[in-house]
Amino acid sequence: MKLSIIVPVYNLENYVSRTLDSLLAIHFSYDYEIIVVNDGSTDASEAIIRDYQQKTDKIRLFTIENGGVSNARNVGIGYARGQYITFMDGDDTVEPCFFEKAVAELEGGHYDFVQGNYVEVHENRVVPRIFVERDVEITGRKEMLERYLNQNKLMIHYCACGKVFRADIVRQICFDRTLSVAEDQKFVFDALCVCSRIKLLADVSINYFQRGSSAYHTLNSGKIRGKLAVLEHFRQNTPYPELIWMIDCRRVLVLQELYYHLCLEKDSRAKEVRRQILACPIRQLWPELGNTTRKRLLLHKFAGPLYDLYFRYRIAKTRLKAFIDSRTIS
């Protein structure tokens, strides 16, 4: 078996057909399997997948108790028979020729993984996410981590999807089941720490459909603390101390995000997060921070009450939009 495509599914009855149709229509010269892990769905997802199984022998279905996307992917890894492994969400689609090219590159260049660009599909717009405009080979681990951690020179994206890995690389790391967000970021980081040779393709890999009910779009302060824990994992496990400032830049952004959500939740711990933001090595990080982040830091430091007023405005705007959306739906 050349390729295993692992697809976790949880209550995706309205979307999983789109994903399976896409995977069954790829142009691929080798044997491949679609490992669907039904993560305890309570809707018609499993019945839909079984209907597809009647039409093809490429789909293998495993039903487990609900344990989250990371657990489902790890279960899929355990059943995978392919020489290479890739991941798909159960509501996305793949470009027909991507897997063919990715496997050819993996075998021709002896790479640990191959990455493609991707496209975000929103309800009212399509956003190409272009990380490289031409194919790029990276053979140094330090450069790989730099291209992953440096937000200003980002070339390796945070998603596990849109990449095709050697199976032995995947089996060395697996996904962290304790995380409900940023599990992909940790997985890719851990992969880079054991990779020695990768290739980034200019081709589009997947179409990443954005749904308002997805984990990423239902963030709260608890989930954002998970993102901080992942950044601390980066800090503790980066083999190159000279790259730590890149992690600290990302930490400033996440702390600002956490502050916003704590204000939204009317949590008194927002004041402590503000102190953490001001305790960051701002002077050292300043040249690498974006303009928006700089402005927010200045407001934190010199105009705290004005910043609180700004956040109250953002919170009121968010709540008003949610109210309007709810009335529209009803």
C-alpha positions, 0 to 999 in steps of 0.5 A: 500500500502506497498511501493512507489517507486518515479522515476523522469524522464527528457529526459531519453528515452534511459534509462527509460525502463531499470529502469522500467524493473528492478522495475517490476522484483523485488521479493516483497511480498507486494503491491507496486507502481511505481510513475513516475514523468515526469519532462517536458521531451521533448523526447519520455520518456513519450510515453515509460512510457505510453506503460509500463502503458498498461502492468501493474497497478503498474505504476502511471505517473504524468507529470509536467512542468520542475522544477528539480529533487527535485521538481519532487521528492516532487511531487511524495511524495505528491502522494505516498500512501505507508507506506514506500517511496524510490527513484530511478533515471530514469536510474538506476536499483535495486537489485531484493531482496533489497526492500523485505529485507529492508521492512522486516527490517523496520518492524521487527526493527521499523527503520526510514530508512534502507540503502544498499550499492550500485554499480557505473556502469561506461562505462568501469568499475564497482565500488562497494561502500561498506559503511558497510561490515556487517549489522549495527544498529545505535540508537543514533542520534549523532552517526548517524550524526557522521557516515554521516559527518565524511569522515574518518568513513563514513557509511551513504552515501549521496544518497537518493536512496539506502535507504527506509524510513518511509513515515512520516519521508520523509513528514517531510522534502522533498527536497530543490528545490533551489538546483541543486546539493547536494540536496540528501546530504541535504535531508539525513542530514535533515532526520537524524536530525529527525530519532532515529533508522536506519539500514545499510545493507551490501546488495547492493541496487541499480546500479548507472549508471554514465553518463557524462551528469548528473548534478554531471558530469556537475559541475561549480562554481555556482553549487559548491557554492550550495554545500557550502550552504548545508555545511553551512546548516549542520553547522547551524543545527547540534545539536552537536557543537563537530561535526562541525569540520567534516563539516569544513573538508568537506568545505576545500575539496569543496573550493579546488574544487571551486578554480579549477573550477574558474580557469577553468572558468578564474574567478578572484574570484579564488583569494578570494577563495584561501584566504578562504581556507587559512583562514580555521582552518587548524591546527585543521583540519590537523590530519583529512585531507587526504594526497592529501588535505594536499599537496594542502593546503601546496601548497596554503600556501607556493607555490601559483605560483607553485599551479597555474601552477599545476592547469593550467596543470590540466585545459589544460589536461581537455580541451584536453580530452574534445577536443579529446572526441568531435572529437571522437564522431563526 
